[in-house]
């Protein structure tokens, strides 16, 4: 089979290329003309207009303060004892103590299992 009967590809005219770019530019202008993002969001609203639970989002300083408070609370939880659910007898341990207990339990299981299966 020969491709001698096939028609050669037609080159794209300069007019077609300019037309495609012009349509794309018109599309961008229409988008720019009609698109108006919301002027007031929770991040740039005035603090007095925000609900109580979103006040921390009002300014960079309030977000920074909320972050510091959250990090302090999490650090306290990670280093102290306490009840998570007293009815279910679930406690909160410092991370270091929890790792010690877990390592001790694992060592006891491994040494107990080794004696049973000589």
ZIPEPE-V138378 format. One record per helix or strand of 3 or more residues. SS is the DSSP state (h for helix, s for strand). FROM is the first residue (numbers start at 1). TO is the last residue. If there is no record, write none. Layout:
# ZIPEPE-V138378
((SS,FROM,TO) (SS,FROM,TO))
This chain:
# ZIPEPE-V138378
((h,14,34) (h,47,49) (h,52,57) (h,60,78) (s,82,85) (s,90,92) (h,95,116))
